[in-house]
């Protein structure tokens, strides 16, 4: 599995998690896999950072957690988006857009 | 709402971290599992998959740490683990920890207790509004050697009308009254005040009103204000008290007010407040009888007020008759304003600061001991610390742990100290001389407690730093390699401990010198002949026959004579007499005495001498033998003969021997009849044993021709009853019976034995002495412990060296001598530094010393030698241990 050390800008992991969870509630491993899939292996999450992020997001009240039994009959902690989280996701997405466009504009100057 | 969920999360993380931990673990385990499953599904073997998954996952410990960090409560956990570590550390060496805490507690408790007293007496402002602008007023007459007398009424009126420095001025005078009527007759303390005094001090009555100008005029009926306490005790807090009357000295006086609880004037809560009636028209310049209190106008200093008031003297002499201006000039008459707090506190200040310094030093001693203990602990943990460093603990973390530990101990010591202080304050108040001013205001206040806890925390921090900087030294490898005989940092630690021991010895030296000087003072005081013998056999009490009972002089004579007769009939009583004041009561009356054979030269001031009024038998009761002539008989008094007795000191002023004084005459004023000296009595120290015996003149207690033509009667007399019984107080019930059988309305007040009066007069010295001796003993004890510790440590450091020496042929005595020599050097340094410090400090307590100079060589010599001896004694045990070392063992090392 060719992997490069993913460069994650601080805070983007939070946003990505929110996005993933907004599509459907998921447990930690699932979120990590999804990020990898959806980014086509470009981004690989460091597990420690993942859980740190998850807990922080829970603390802030943007996601909530609950235990459930998976298809394989194992207990796993699922995370779901809260209303506040929805709002936060919107704000962060917008912020990211503006940032990305700004950077692109500078880089476009030849 | 974010903050709410935030808070909830943090609370849960703090209160139930184990649950979060478990969940985290489960999550991570699940994650790992899924990853392995994925890899296996992709073709890997389970073991390879597991390895790969773990590798991807990263170091589990670190990941967990990271996750936990995000909980945002890391610092709480760290703090908690630090505390637990501190607790465990303390439990591992319980003796050390307990010793440290107790030592700290004693030191902090002592300092807090004394500081409470100092705060109440010296630092707190007086309980009046704007107390800083209040001053006490006195006249001074250095020209006749009189440093301070109270104010004269003519001057008071002058100042009131014409002074520009004073907002207002009031006079007061302590007095007593007999209260009769409903209930037992009792003698109560009262204070007479001008109508200006209460408003001046800002004291408002709780009920009723203050005095008005009419109340202090001679024509008024003399209204009374009760103190709160007296209103409660005598009148049962009667709400309708205003308008009722109280029978004072036989006269019915209306009650017009009740003061607030605990209101005090001049630090005394008298039962009654009476109007001070000064008749303006008949008051001349003179009659220095009334202490004054004044409030300065804003911006006026006491010095400028003193100058201005002194400048008003000529005006007073113009406006009022009495002593002429030239006479006042001769006496160098002036007025002095002293800040009121100073006047109230008096010379308790020196005493209290001495105490504070003493206890402060003991605290420092305690701290150096505790510092030593911490160093020992730090050394014991040196390996521990090195190990932890090797395992990755940061320096900051280690320092934080050490600090937490020492702070915890400091805090525990502080809390214990505060508890001790509660008891300590109570003890101090019991032991303190009754003359200690403002005793009522001594309370443990939040300020003091904060100071105590602050000290504890400061101490804890300092010790923590000490262990960190002295314990965390040395390279990593050294302690692990060389076992317990650590080299490297050992050098610096030894020096610190040496320094600490020297400091301890030095402080013990200072305290011992102080105690030595006070001890010699005390002994000297005991040795001064006070003017009477066997005071424990003499019971005294005051009786005053009021005007209503005995309007004329003859009645006063008859009244007191009857009481004396009945008292002498009590079995076991050898002698009874009475006097206006008995030695060391500090009750003073002054009078001009003009000797017939020694006329006062022109331009000189008239000499003033102290007076006392006595009944026949006074000198017999006091066992103060007459040096010449005889004392009064009842017939002298009944026939109003113009006779007097003088003290030896008086006689010595004019004649070579006491006998020569007999028959000489003097006047009290120019036109007055001559009085003849019929006897010379032994000296009496009326102002306490530290002052020389004054020149005293004794008059019969009822006489004519003192001032003008009227008969002077001293109604209030202190009775002295000498008995052969075991203790003088045994005859008190019979004495009461005897007095009441003569007159049922006469209460006995101020009952004490002569011995008690004497003890009170040296109470200040006794108290200081006790405190210093206790402190010095504690200091010596702590010093001994400290020296013992240091020498033991040094011995243990040099076991190897000593083993070597002994293997090479040194004998036991030589080794022992080595150790003792080292101890001796420490001791000498300590004594030397201590002596220098003692010299510097003991001249501060000169005012408390008597009969011994502050550089007294005997004291210094004895104390130095004893201290060196004590130090050598403390080092004896370690020295013996050093000599008992087995050379082979020592060389083998750890």
Boltz contact constraints between the chains, C-beta under 6 A:
constraints:
  - contact:
      token1: [A, 28]
      token2: [B, 27]
      max_distance: 6.0
  - contact:
      token1: [A, 28]
      token2: [B, 31]
      max_distance: 6.0
  - contact:
      token1: [A, 29]
      token2: [B, 31]
      max_distance: 6.0
  - contact:
      token1: [A, 29]
      token2: [B, 34]
      max_distance: 6.0
  - contact:
      token1: [A, 47]
      token2: [B, 57]
      max_distance: 6.0
  - contact:
      token1: [A, 47]
      token2: [B, 58]
      max_distance: 6.0
  - contact:
      token1: [A, 47]
      token2: [B, 63]
      max_distance: 6.0
  - contact:
      token1: [A, 48]
      token2: [B, 58]
      max_distance: 6.0
  - contact:
      token1: [A, 48]
      token2: [B, 63]
      max_distance: 6.0
  - contact:
      token1: [A, 48]
      token2: [B, 66]
      max_distance: 6.0
  - contact:
      token1: [A, 51]
      token2: [B, 67]
      max_distance: 6.0
  - contact:
      token1: [A, 52]
      token2: [B, 66]
      max_distance: 6.0
  - contact:
      token1: [A, 52]
      token2: [B, 67]
      max_distance: 6.0
  - contact:
      token1: [A, 52]
      token2: [B, 70]
      max_distance: 6.0
  - contact:
      token1: [A, 55]
      token2: [B, 67]
      max_distance: 6.0
  - contact:
      token1: [A, 55]
      token2: [B, 70]
      max_distance: 6.0
  - contact:
      token1: [A, 56]
      token2: [B, 70]
      max_distance: 6.0
  - contact:
      token1: [A, 59]
      token2: [B, 6]
      max_distance: 6.0
  - contact:
      token1: [A, 59]
      token2: [B, 9]
      max_distance: 6.0
  - contact:
      token1: [A, 60]
      token2: [B, 2]
      max_distance: 6.0
  - contact:
      token1: [A, 61]
      token2: [B, 2]
      max_distance: 6.0
  - contact:
      token1: [A, 61]
      token2: [B, 5]
      max_distance: 6.0
  - contact:
      token1: [A, 76]
      token2: [B, 30]
      max_distance: 6.0
  - contact:
      token1: [A, 77]
      token2: [B, 27]
      max_distance: 6.0
